[in-house]
Amino acid sequence: FLAYEFGYWLFHWAAHTNPVLWEFHRILHTAEVLTPLTVWRVHPVEQVIFINTLAVIVGVCEGAGRYLLGGGAQVYALSGVNILLVFFVYAFVHLQHSQAWIAFTGVWGRVFLSPAHHQ
């Protein structure tokens, strides 16, 4: 879950600071109205880079975790996906580009991206 969040943050930071990535990412920022569907307003090239960034970061963290813990750590999963990640995606990620005011404050606001951050 934390690897996913880090990968998401890293890609989003790169998309805002790298001029080439910005050309693909800025499509998202041209929306005049925020709805839950705005999150899907992405260029296909950006999506390929984003998915591969997440795959590498989550894969490296998963492999390192299994190696360090001896592969014996219990993962709570739903259809093979970390249950915390599933909950977070359904509860917050789909609403990140909506008008729903959900804010994380304090330490959590510095770690997790909330819908309020985009507004």
N, C-alpha and C positions, 0 to 999 in steps of 0.2 A: 504494500500500500504506500509506504513512504517512498519507495523507489519510483513508483508511478507518479506520485506528486512531484518528486524531484525532476523526473524526466519531463513532465508537463511544464514545470517552471523553466527548466533549462531551454527547452525548445521555444517557449513563448518569449523568453528574454532574447534569445538569438533572433527570433522573427522580428522583434522590435529594434534590434541594434544592427543587424546585418542588412545592408542595402538590398542585396539580392533576395534574401528571404522576405524582407519587408514588401517587395513587389508582389509576392504571392499572398502574404498575410493581410495586406491592407484591404483586400476584398471584404474581409469580415468587418472591418471598421467603417465601411461605406453604408452600412444599414442605417436607415433613418429611424426605424422603430425596432425596439427590442422585443422579441417573442422567444418562446422556447425553441423555435425552429431556427433562429438566427445562428445558433451554434453550428449548424450544418452549412453555413454560408462560407465555404472554404474552397480554395483552388485545389484541383487534384494533385498537383505537384507538392503543394504544402502538406497534404494529407499523407502522401507516400513518405516524405521526409519525417513527419511527425510520428507516424506509426513505427518506422524503423528506429528512430531515436528512442522511443519508449521500449521497443523490443530489446535493443542493446543494453540499455540501463537496467531494465527489470531483469533481463537474463543474467547479466553480470552479478547483480545483487542476489538473485535467487541462487545462482551457482556458488557464490561466496558463502552465503548463509548455509546452504546444504553441506558445503565442505567444512566450514568452521563448526557446525553443530553435528557433524557426522551423519547427516541425512535423516536423523531421527526426530526432527522437530515436527510436531503435528500442525498441519495447516487446516484451518477451518475454511471449507470451500463450498461454493454452490456451483454446480456444473463445472467443477475444476478450476474455478476462479476464486481468489481470496474473498471471503464474505465481507470484509471491511471495504474492499474496493467496490464490490457490487453495490453495497448499501450507499457508499459515497457517490458513486456515479448516478444511481437512480434518484438519490435525494438532492444532490447539489449540482453535479456537472451539467445535467440537462437544463438546469435553470441559470447557469452562469451568464448567459446572454439574454436573460429575460428581465422583465420589470419587477420581478419578485425581490423584495428587499430582505435578503438573508445575509446578515453580517456576522463574521467571526471577529471577535475582539481580543485584545490582550495578546498573549503568546500565540493562541490559535489563529489570530488574524495575521500574524507574521509567517505562519507555517502553511496555512491552507488558503486557497483562492476561493472566495465566496462570490455569489452573484452581486453583492454590493460593491465589490472591487471594480467590476466592469462598468458600473453606473457612475 
